Amino acid sequence: MNDDGINAIGNLTTLRHFRLTGSFTSFDILFEINCSAGSFSQLQVFEMERLNVHKWKLGNGAMPCLQKLLIKDSERLDSLPDEVWSLNSLRQVQVVRPSQALSLELANLEKKDGCDLVIAEW
C-alpha cells in the first residue's frame, strides 16, 4: 500500500469501516501510512492488523468521524499521530500486542475524556 492507494481510499465519501490487514510473511517490508488532510471524511472504524508500519501520519482534519481505532500486531509502530487524540468523536482505542515503545507511550498518555484506551498483550 502506498500513498496513492491510501489517498484513493481516503477519498471514498461513503467509507465507514476500513480494515487494513497484512500478513506475518510481509514483515520484511517496512512502510508508512500517510492520511492526507481532510481524508476519510466519514470513517468511523479503522482497523490496522499485522502491518509492518513504522510511521503513521494523520493530516489536519483527517478522520473527523473516527469513533473506534484498533491496532493489532503492528510491532513496528512506535507511536500514534498526535492528531488522533484531538479527534472529538473518538470513543475507543484498542491496541493489541503493541511494540514496547508504543506501549510506553500509551502508558504515559494523558487520557482524553470520553475515550476508552485498551491495551492488551494477548
C-alpha positions as CSV (number, residue, x, y, z in Angstrom):
1,M,0.0,0.0,0.0
2,N,1.4,3.4,-1.0
3,D,0.4,7.0,-0.5
4,D,-1.7,7.0,-3.7
5,G,-3.6,3.9,-2.6
6,I,-4.3,5.4,0.9
7,N,-5.4,8.7,-0.7
8,A,-7.7,7.0,-3.1
9,I,-9.3,5.0,-0.3
10,G,-9.4,8.1,1.9
11,N,-11.4,10.0,-0.8
12,L,-14.3,7.4,-0.7
13,T,-17.0,9.5,0.8
14,T,-19.2,6.6,1.9
15,L,-16.4,4.6,3.6
16,R,-17.4,4.0,7.3
17,H,-15.2,1.0,8.2
18,F,-11.7,0.3,6.9
19,R,-9.7,-2.8,7.8
20,L,-6.1,-2.7,6.6
21,T,-4.6,-6.2,7.1
22,G,-1.2,-7.6,6.3
23,S,0.4,-10.9,6.9
24,F,3.3,-12.1,9.1
25,T,5.2,-13.0,6.0
26,S,5.2,-9.4,4.9
27,F,7.1,-8.2,8.0
28,D,10.3,-7.5,6.0
29,I,8.6,-4.7,4.0
30,L,8.5,-1.5,6.1
31,F,6.2,1.3,5.2
32,E,4.4,4.5,6.3
33,I,0.7,5.4,6.3
34,N,0.1,9.0,5.3
35,C,-3.5,10.1,5.6
36,S,-3.8,13.5,3.9
37,A,-5.7,16.5,5.3
38,G,-9.4,16.0,5.1
39,S,-9.3,12.3,4.0
40,F,-11.5,9.6,5.4
41,S,-14.2,12.1,6.0
42,Q,-16.9,9.6,7.1
43,L,-14.7,6.9,8.5
44,Q,-16.0,5.6,11.9
45,V,-13.9,2.5,12.4
46,F,-10.2,2.0,11.4
47,E,-8.5,-1.4,12.0
48,M,-4.9,-2.0,11.3
49,E,-3.7,-5.6,11.8
50,R,-0.4,-7.4,11.2
51,L,1.1,-4.4,9.4
52,N,4.8,-3.5,9.2
53,V,4.0,0.1,9.6
54,H,6.7,2.1,11.3
55,K,5.1,5.6,11.0
56,W,1.5,6.8,10.7
57,K,0.8,10.4,9.7
58,L,-2.6,11.9,10.1
59,G,-3.2,15.2,8.2
60,N,-5.2,18.1,9.6
61,G,-8.9,17.3,9.5
62,A,-8.4,13.7,8.5
63,M,-10.8,11.1,10.1
64,P,-13.0,13.6,11.8
65,C,-15.8,11.0,12.5
66,L,-13.5,8.2,13.7
67,Q,-15.1,6.5,16.8
68,K,-13.0,3.3,17.1
69,L,-9.4,2.6,16.4
70,L,-8.0,-1.0,16.6
71,I,-4.3,-1.7,16.1
72,K,-3.3,-5.3,16.4
73,D,0.1,-7.0,15.9
74,S,1.8,-4.0,14.3
75,E,5.1,-4.4,16.1
76,R,7.0,-1.7,14.2
77,L,4.6,1.1,15.0
78,D,6.2,3.0,17.9
79,S,3.8,5.9,18.2
80,L,0.4,7.2,17.2
81,P,-0.1,10.5,15.5
82,D,-0.8,13.3,18.0
83,E,-3.8,14.2,15.9
84,V,-5.6,11.0,16.9
85,W,-6.1,12.3,20.4
86,S,-7.7,15.5,19.2
87,L,-10.5,13.7,17.3
88,N,-13.7,14.7,19.1
89,S,-15.7,11.6,18.0
90,L,-13.1,9.1,19.1
91,R,-14.5,6.8,21.8
92,Q,-12.2,3.7,21.8
93,V,-8.6,3.0,21.1
94,Q,-7.7,-0.7,21.3
95,V,-4.1,-1.8,20.9
96,V,-3.3,-5.5,20.9
97,R,0.4,-6.6,21.3
98,P,1.9,-3.1,20.8
99,S,5.6,-2.5,20.3
100,Q,7.5,-1.7,23.5
101,A,7.8,1.9,22.5
102,L,4.1,2.3,21.7
103,S,3.2,0.5,25.0
104,L,5.3,3.0,26.9
105,E,3.8,6.0,25.0
106,L,0.3,4.8,25.8
107,A,1.1,4.1,29.4
108,N,2.2,7.7,29.8
109,L,-0.6,9.2,27.8
110,E,-3.0,11.7,29.4
111,K,-6.4,10.1,28.6
112,K,-8.9,12.1,26.7
113,D,-12.4,12.4,28.4
114,G,-14.9,10.0,26.7
115,C,-12.3,7.8,25.1
116,D,-11.5,4.3,26.4
117,L,-8.0,3.1,25.9
118,V,-7.5,-0.7,26.0
119,I,-4.0,-2.2,25.8
120,A,-3.9,-6.0,25.5
121,E,-0.9,-8.3,25.5
122,W,-2.9,-11.4,24.5
